[in-house]
Structures are given as C-alpha cells and as structure tokens.
C-alpha cells in the first residue's frame, strides 16, 4: 500500500484566508496559509492545495500584442505626421486619418464565429479610438508647439 500525501483544504490552518477573500487565487497571494508561499507570498507560485491557473482557450499572446501594438502605432504615426507634415501638407495627414478610419470600420464589420469573442471588432474600435486620440493630440501639439516654431522659421533674418 502506498501512502498518499493529502494537502489540507484551502482556507484552513493558522493564518489562512477564507476562500476567495484574498488577492487573486492561483497567483501566489490567494487563500493558502501564509507560510506555504515563501517570503512575501506574492509571485511565489501556487500555495498549498492550489493549482496553477491556465490561460483560457481563446487567449493568444499574438492577439493580445495586436490589441496593444497596432493602436499604439497608429496613435504615434498620426501624432508624428502632425508634427512634421501638417504645416506644408495638411491634406496628407487628413487623408491618412480617413484611410485608417476606413480600415478600422472594415475590421469592425468582419464576421466572427458564433460564440467566439468579436476580436476584429475590438481591434477596429481600438483603431478608431487611437485615430481620434492621435488627431486630438497631434492638433494640440501642433498648435501649442510647432505652429510657433514654423512661424519663427519663416521669418527673414
């Protein structure tokens, strides 16, 4: 006969948190006894009687990075266009903004599988927000800083 080690139930023992009353369960600070997680408790992995939480089935690092990097890149591109191109070619900046808005609406109209999250609609909405924020920040930056610079640059010396 083999003796099997049994972990105490979660939420028991001296100094234990009751179930789900502590920090995020499964990530080091949850509902296990204080002494079982190492110094500090947080970031030390699962405690006694806990198992490591896995990622959801529809989680992908690439899709998460797409949700972060693409809108940030759009914001930066539009803001930089306002800094360096808006003085001499404002129509280029506005055409670029309209094209990005059209691309975002294409993303929002993309089909999705039944029961699956609307990933491309979320990407499209984030692109709309990034475009509007980039235009607002670019306009503010241009008229606050670059307009005066270009006014002094055009003066004869």
C-alpha positions in Angstrom: 0.0 0.0 0.0 1.2 3.4 -0.9 0.7 6.4 1.4 -0.6 9.4 -0.4 0.0 12.9 0.8 -3.1 15.0 1.2 -3.0 18.7 1.2 -5.1 20.5 3.8 -8.3 22.1 2.4 -8.0 25.6 1.3 -8.9 28.2 3.9 -7.9 26.1 6.9 -5.0 26.3 9.2 -3.5 29.1 11.2 -3.4 32.5 9.4 -5.3 31.3 6.3 -7.6 33.4 4.3 -11.2 32.3 3.8 -12.0 31.2 0.2 -11.7 34.0 -2.4 -11.3 36.7 0.1 -7.6 37.4 -0.5 -5.7 38.5 -3.6 -6.0 36.8 -6.9 -6.2 33.0 -6.3 -3.5 30.9 -8.0 -1.0 33.7 -8.3 0.7 33.5 -5.0 -1.3 35.6 -2.6 -4.6 33.7 -2.5 -6.3 31.5 0.0 -3.4 29.3 1.3 -1.7 29.5 4.6 0.9 32.3 4.9 3.9 30.1 5.4 3.4 27.9 2.4 4.2 30.5 -0.3 7.7 31.7 0.7 8.8 35.1 1.6 6.2 37.8 0.8 3.6 35.5 -0.6 3.1 37.2 -3.9 4.7 35.9 -7.1 5.9 32.7 -5.4 3.5 30.4 -7.3 0.6 28.5 -6.1 0.2 27.8 -2.4 -0.7 24.6 -0.6 -3.8 22.9 -2.1 -3.9 25.3 -5.1 -3.2 24.6 -8.7 -1.7 26.9 -11.3 -4.4 28.6 -13.3 -4.1 28.1 -17.0 -4.9 30.5 -19.8 -8.3 30.5 -21.4 -8.7 28.5 -24.6 -9.1 31.6 -26.7 -6.1 33.5 -25.3 -3.1 34.1 -27.6 -0.1 36.3 -27.0 -0.1 37.5 -30.6 -3.7 38.6 -30.5 -3.0 40.4 -27.2 0.0 42.1 -28.7 -2.1 43.1 -31.7 -4.6 44.7 -29.5 -1.9 46.8 -27.9 0.8 47.4 -30.5 -1.4 48.3 -33.5 -3.5 51.1 -31.9 -0.3 52.5 -30.2 1.5 52.5 -33.6 -1.5 54.3 -35.2 -1.5 56.9 -32.5 2.2 57.6 -32.8 2.2 57.7 -36.6 -0.7 60.2 -36.7 0.9 62.4 -34.0 4.3 62.4 -35.8 2.5 63.3 -39.1 1.1 66.3 -37.4 4.5 67.3 -36.1 6.4 67.1 -39.4 3.9 67.1 -42.3 0.9 69.2 -41.2 2.4 72.6 -41.9 3.1 72.0 -45.6 0.7 69.1 -46.4 -2.3 69.0 -44.1 -4.3 67.1 -46.7 -1.9 64.2 -46.4 -2.5 63.9 -42.7 -6.3 64.1 -43.1 -6.3 61.5 -45.9 -4.1 59.2 -43.7 -6.6 59.6 -40.8 -9.6 58.9 -43.1 -7.9 55.8 -44.5 -7.1 54.5 -41.1 -10.7 55.1 -40.0 -11.9 53.2 -43.1 -9.6 50.3 -42.2 -11.0 50.3 -38.7 -14.5 50.1 -39.9 -13.6 47.2 -42.2 -12.2 45.4 -39.1 -15.4 46.2 -37.2 -17.6 44.7 -39.9 -15.6 41.4 -40.1 -17.5 38.2 -39.4 -16.9 36.3 -36.3 -17.7 32.7 -35.3 -20.8 32.0 -33.2 -20.0 32.1 -29.5 -16.5 33.4 -30.1 -15.4 36.9 -29.0 -15.5 39.7 -31.5 -11.8 40.1 -31.8 -11.6 42.1 -35.0 -14.5 44.4 -33.9 -12.4 45.2 -30.8 -9.4 45.9 -32.9 -11.4 48.2 -35.1 -12.8 50.0 -32.1 -9.4 50.5 -30.7 -8.1 51.8 -34.0 -11.0 54.4 -34.1 -10.1 55.5 -30.6 -6.4 55.6 -31.4 -7.1 57.6 -34.6 -9.3 60.1 -32.8 -6.8 60.5 -29.9 -3.9 60.8 -32.3 -5.7 63.6 -34.2 -6.6 65.4 -31.0 -3.1 65.1 -29.5 -1.5 66.0 -32.9 -3.7 69.1 -33.3 -2.9 70.2 -29.7 0.8 69.6 -30.1 1.0 71.3 -33.5 -0.8 74.5 -32.4 0.8 74.5 -29.0 4.4 73.9 -30.1 5.1 73.6 -33.8 3.0 76.5 -35.0 5.2 78.9 -33.2 8.3 77.1 -34.5 7.1 77.3 -38.1 6.2 81.0 -37.7 9.7 81.8 -36.5 11.3 79.6 -39.2 9.6 81.6 -42.0 10.9 85.0 -40.8 13.7 86.6 -42.7 16.9 87.1 -40.7 
